[in-house]
């Protein structure tokens, strides 16, 4: 794939380019990653990764770069030196105007058929997260407020989506970075 600073994905025989994400997208991604690292990685369940991180699905040739992903200890064998070679347990995509149609359509289908256990579609305009579960206990739920984090059917924590989507923190900073200049 081209090495020009953009993110590229290969899905169903088509090449897609994704431009650099907006600042709000980055802030939401950072807050979700910090929460997921606390709940999943620091608790010893596996490892978190953030874009750009290549995921290739063997047998299909499809290659994507999700915003965030989690690989459980059980699936640790998919982690290679350069990429993930197989389905992560959790994939998180944060919608942007240029990717929303793809994230809600062909990527939802790709993740469902490729062995991803959970797919979160984060909508920064509506302040909601659509959680899709595939495999043994398939289902969909739309989350606002307090969102449960599950490994399989076990609840291992929760994320405060009001804080993740906080526009106040966007303006005044959050605890993970410096505040405004005086």
GUVEXDREN-770428 format. One record per residue (C-alpha): residue in three letters; y, z, x. Coordinates in steps of 0.02 Angstrom, whole numbers, padded with zeros to 5 digits, always signed. Example, Ala and Ser with C-alpha at 12.3 -4.5 7.8 and 13.67 -1.06 7.14 Angstrom:
ALA-00225+00390+00615 SER-00053+00357+00684 
***
This chain:
UNK+00000+00000+00000 UNK+00179-00030+00059 UNK+00259+00102+00171 UNK+00437+00094+00104 UNK+00466+00271+00040 UNK+00417+00234-00141 UNK+00259+00298-00223 UNK+00131+00166-00267 UNK-00020+00177-00380 UNK-00163+00054-00410 UNK-00235+00067-00585 UNK-00347-00059-00671 UNK-00311-00194-00545 UNK-00120-00177-00559 UNK+00004-00109-00432 UNK+00136+00012-00499 UNK+00289+00073-00404 UNK+00368+00240-00446 UNK+00547+00273-00389 UNK+00600+00441-00316 UNK+00606+00576-00450 UNK+00768+00652-00516 UNK+00827+00825-00464 UNK+00773+00907-00629 UNK+00600+00832-00607 UNK+00590+00908-00432 UNK+00647+01080-00492 UNK+00517+01082-00632 UNK+00383+01025-00510 UNK+00429+01163-00386 UNK+00426+01299-00520 UNK+00258+01241-00588 UNK+00185+01229-00413 UNK+00242+01405-00369 UNK+00166+01474-00530 UNK+00004+01377-00506 UNK-00010+01431-00324 UNK+00009+01613-00378 UNK-00118+01597-00520 UNK-00246+01479-00442 UNK-00228+01463-00253 UNK-00177+01640-00202 UNK-00312+01710-00317 UNK-00441+01611-00217 UNK-00491+01482-00349 UNK-00450+01328-00243 UNK-00305+01231-00172 UNK-00143+01154-00242 UNK-00067+00990-00182 UNK+00097+00902-00223 UNK+00159+00723-00216 UNK+00143+00620-00117 UNK-00044+00650-00115 UNK-00164+00505-00143 UNK-00310+00523-00263 UNK-00441+00385-00261 UNK-00575+00373-00393 UNK-00735+00304-00315 UNK-00816+00161-00406 UNK-00656+00103-00489 UNK-00538+00078-00342 UNK-00402+00162-00444 UNK-00278+00259-00337 UNK-00141+00373-00403 UNK-00015+00497-00335 UNK+00007+00636-00464 UNK+00155+00755-00457 UNK+00039+00905-00436 UNK-00149+00929-00427 UNK-00273+01070-00405 UNK-00446+01060-00327 UNK-00564+01205-00361 UNK-00679+01278-00230 UNK-00821+01195-00325 UNK-00745+01023-00296 UNK-00676+01055-00121 UNK-00786+00914-00055 UNK-00665+00783-00125 UNK-00531+00836+00000 UNK-00527+00720+00151 UNK-00409+00703+00298 UNK-00298+00576+00208 UNK-00330+00591+00021 UNK-00432+00659-00123 UNK-00588+00555-00146 UNK-00639+00600-00323 UNK-00574+00691-00475 UNK-00467+00847-00456 UNK-00491+00988-00581 UNK-00309+00981-00638 UNK-00183+00840-00631 UNK+00000+00868-00679 UNK+00120+00727-00715 UNK+00304+00761-00753 UNK+00375+00626-00864 UNK+00521+00519-00812 UNK+00593+00367-00901 UNK+00505+00248-00782 UNK+00333+00331-00794 UNK+00319+00406-00969 UNK+00228+00258-01047 UNK+00103+00248-00903 UNK+00076+00438-00895 UNK+00041+00449-01083 UNK-00065+00291-01088 UNK-00164+00217-00945 UNK-00163+00377-00841 UNK-00223+00483-00987 UNK-00366+00360-01009 UNK-00401+00352-00821 UNK-00409+00541-00801 UNK-00517+00563-00957 UNK-00649+00439-00897 UNK-00642+00486-00712 UNK-00695+00669-00719 UNK-00527+00759-00714 UNK-00554+00923-00809 UNK-00373+00951-00865 UNK-00220+00840-00874 UNK-00048+00912-00906 UNK+00091+00798-00964 UNK+00256+00889-00936 UNK+00401+00829-01043 UNK+00568+00888-00969 UNK+00667+00815-01115 UNK+00571+00912-01249 UNK+00528+01065-01140 UNK+00342+01052-01185 UNK+00178+01028-01093 UNK+00036+00931-01172 UNK-00129+00999-01105 UNK-00277+00882-01116 UNK-00450+00953-01080 UNK-00595+00835-01045 UNK-00781+00862-01019 UNK-00880+01004-01101 UNK-00739+01075-01209 UNK-00622+00928-01244 UNK-00461+00957-01335 UNK-00273+00945-01337 UNK-00137+01075-01361 UNK+00052+01065-01350 UNK+00125+01216-01261 UNK+00295+01298-01266 UNK+00345+01474-01213 UNK+00196+01563-01135 UNK+00068+01433-01079 UNK-00109+01492-01036 UNK-00186+01429-00874 UNK-00374+01405-00886 UNK-00517+01363-00770 UNK-00644+01292-00890 UNK-00634+01408-01040 UNK-00580+01561-00939 UNK-00397+01610-00950 UNK-00342+01654-00773 UNK-00155+01673-00802 UNK-00002+01610-00893 UNK+00157+01516-00854 UNK+00325+01554-00936 UNK+00381+01379-00985 UNK+00553+01443-01037 UNK+00581+01485-00854 UNK+00502+01323-00791 UNK+00618+01219-00901 UNK+00771+01332-00882 UNK+00930+01233-00869 UNK+01018+01394-00820 UNK+00911+01402-00663 UNK+00948+01218-00633 UNK+01133+01263-00626 UNK+01128+01432-00540 UNK+00974+01422-00430 UNK+00812+01518-00444 UNK+00723+01649-00341 UNK+00635+01517-00236 UNK+00794+01445-00162 UNK+00976+01480-00122 UNK+01102+01500-00261 UNK+01268+01410-00278 UNK+01396+01418-00140 UNK+01538+01542-00165 
***
